[in-house]
Every structure is written in C-alpha cells, then in structure tokens.
Amino acid sequence: MKDIVVYTTVACSFCTRVKALLDTREIPYREIDLARDPDGRVALAQHTGMMSFPQVIIDGELLGGFRETLAADQSGRLRELLAA
C-alpha cells in the first residue's frame, strides 16, 4: 500500500474536497493539519515548492493540490500511481 499524506489547513474548502474524493475512492491517507504550524508550512513549502493547500503526497512525491488530484483521478493516473 502506498503512503498517502494530505497536508491541510482548517478553513480550506479544497482540503475538504480532496479528502472527500479520496474517501469516495476508499483510498486511505494520513492527514496533517498545518493550520497552527508555521514551521511545518515553511518546511513543506521548501520540500514541495507549493505554498497552497491541500498538498497530496504519494510515497514522498508531490501529486499536487485538489485540481491535480481530481485530474489524476479522472484520467486514471491516480489509480496507476497507487498500483505501481
């Protein structure tokens, strides 16, 4: 099973949407809420180059935010990433 981490913040509608997408597909993930962790936000931005949320990471590799995850789901790429 792939390690999927979803970095979120509290008042983030795209975070809610990406979690709902993963839940609908029954894809297990760990959520890390960085709403009150400025150092964690900085470290994540340095790692991924992204400042926005959510950030979906599969086995240490950035998939992207909600739009990228949705596009990957619609194209079948998400399933391929999880099967590889």
CORFEN-V9700 format. One record per helix or strand of 3 or more residues. SS is the DSSP state (H for helix, E for strand). FROM is the first residue (numbers start at 1). TO is the last residue. If there is no record, write none. Layout:
ss = <SS,SS>
from = <FROM,FROM>
to = <TO,TO>
This chain:
ss = <E,H,E,H,E,E,H,H>
from = <4,13,30,38,55,61,66,77>
to = <8,24,33,48,58,64,75,83>
